[in-house]
Amino acid sequence: MNAFDIQIQADSSVPKFQQLVDLIVDGVSDGRLSPGDILPSVNHIYYETGLARGTIVKALDELKRRGIVESVPNKGYFVARENPRVLLLLDTLRPFKQVIYDGIRDYLPDNVEVNMFFHHYNLKLMEEILQGAAGRYSAYIIMAWEDAEMSSILAKVDPKKVVIFDYVNPAWGDFSYVVQEFEKSLFDNLKSSVNEIRKYDSFTFVCPDSANHPLVAKKAFTDFCSAYNINGSVSDDLGDNIRKRAFLVVDDKHLIELVKRTREAGFKTGSDIGIISFNDYAMKEVLEGGITVISPDFDKMAKLIANSIKNREKIRSLVEPKVLMRNSL
């Protein structure tokens, strides 16, 4: 065990019991405490910190409840041996997230438990999930987004155990990642679809800020429209008149709204209305005779992540989405 000092701040607003829990969790997360290490005894902590023995035992019992430490009668408390468990922290619950979960689950050994959580782009919730999970998992697969506080949030867990999924900012730290390429690939995929897009009077990228889609995608869209003289715009919504317009939609909420309005007006996708969506899954193959999508190979991404975890190897993989042309454009 590396040197591990327990220092309690008497003037902190954080309860002393919680300070002790956090110190041990941080020690496990940053590698100062390793699986199997014996923790300082209750008496040792009492003499070093002055904490009441009841407070110390309460903290250790909480750590046992979380699975971070275990006790052996007449021997003391130890950092728990690593269970083969993986935390999968995604943004929101959408159908293609099940594809990701299933792929990771299938490519990992049968004895590995995969627990899936969702942060809903809520930094406080994300922090609570990672803080509560620190030291309890052998790997953390995290779907992050652009935010000034993201580096400090990701610091809650051991970077050697983290794989960033879907989008990464190198400034966040030295993490493994399996992510999409969002700029050049979007330009190239739109370029390959330009003849179909030209059938429509205008082309709208429906990308509200709430979607947290990478900003480089908006740049790729405007660059494409400029390069090919397309009447393009970026918008938070679909607008009023949808006829003879093509749409590139980020989220399924706008996709469903667009399909519903198309049907209500008696329009036909692929002629009156053009639709391109992101991220493929089974429903999009059959909806309106098939929705054109720009999507990465999620099964491939899941396999890359799983292999990295199984082999304990660092990975830095950039996956290019491809356009799948269907009837909606």
C-alpha angles and dihedrals in degrees: 000000000000118000108293120185123189111213119176119199107224094195096048121116088222111096113253091238090056092045090057092048091049093048093055093043090051090048091054092044097051095042100250086116118044131193109283095022114138114237124225109276124255090253092049092051090046093054094041098047108018091233116152113259090236090057091050093049091047090055093047091048090053090052089050090051090054091049093243096116135023131198132224117200113253091003106069140229123330136187103260118255109254114267113210094252129143127200114213110195113187134173107242138347108266129149097257090055087069087056089055094047093047092049094050091044092050096048095048122078116273093249093060115100116214117201117193124207134172127218098188090213089293110139094198092051091046091051092049092050094049094043091051091046097046111124093005100090135057091216139015122207107194131188104205135178139205110288134136091236097048095099093056092046093051089049088073090083136047106274091214089065097046129098114185112215132207101351133027138181111204089216090070092075146271099315135149112245145183106193144155124258101234107181117041093032092054091050091048094046092050089046090055089051097045096112091055092045091052090064088077132070094232142005122221127192104208102204116147118193089243089068090067090215113168111272091227088071091063089051091050090050095050091044090053094049091049094047094050099034093245119163093238136165140173116230143171092226145017097263126218109289112047102170118118090007130121120216134201105198126193102194135043092235091070092039092057092044090052094049091047093050091046091055094044091053093046092241125146125231113233093035112032094025130024121206133189118175134185128240117023128234135155099277092059091058091064106026110108090351090304133333117235108237141188104213144152121232099265092187089056091049091049091051092050091051094046093049091050091053095044093049095037088231128148113244134193109180129166113198120199116219117227131211116246106201115217139157098285095077 
